[in-house]
């Protein structure tokens, strides 16, 4: 069983989401890395509203870096959370994101980047479909603290 089993899509819902993402990538003329996508509903089972799909390129814990693509559909939100250890930088590859960063709200157009230090709360929503590249310290279970305590184990993944 995957460590993400309880928070990811399965079966026909997963297949449908991945087909829609593949269609969007075709329209953008982009090829995603040959990795297993992680379409996440964060345990809330409202994927189109609260979710994202991750394409992990690398998560090199022993070397101290991680790289992954994050895809959100129009109106889909990665829920508000922070990391105690992980510093991450977002780069918008395609589309536009509405980002909540602490108490600020900002719009990130294609080509924009944003550094997010540890301890800084953040969430993002697709304004239209959007694809971003996350370059960060390694992603580890137990360092994702969500405002919504229904996510994970009391808000911790």
Secondary structure, DSSP 8 states (H G I E B T S, - for coil): --TTGGGB--HHHHHHHHHHHHHHHHHHT----SS--EEE-TTSS-TTTB-EEEEEEEEETTTTEEEEEEEE-BT-EEEEEE-SS--EEEEEEES-EEEEETTEEEEE-TT-EEEE-TT--EEEEESSSEEEEEEES---TT--EESSTTSTBTTB-
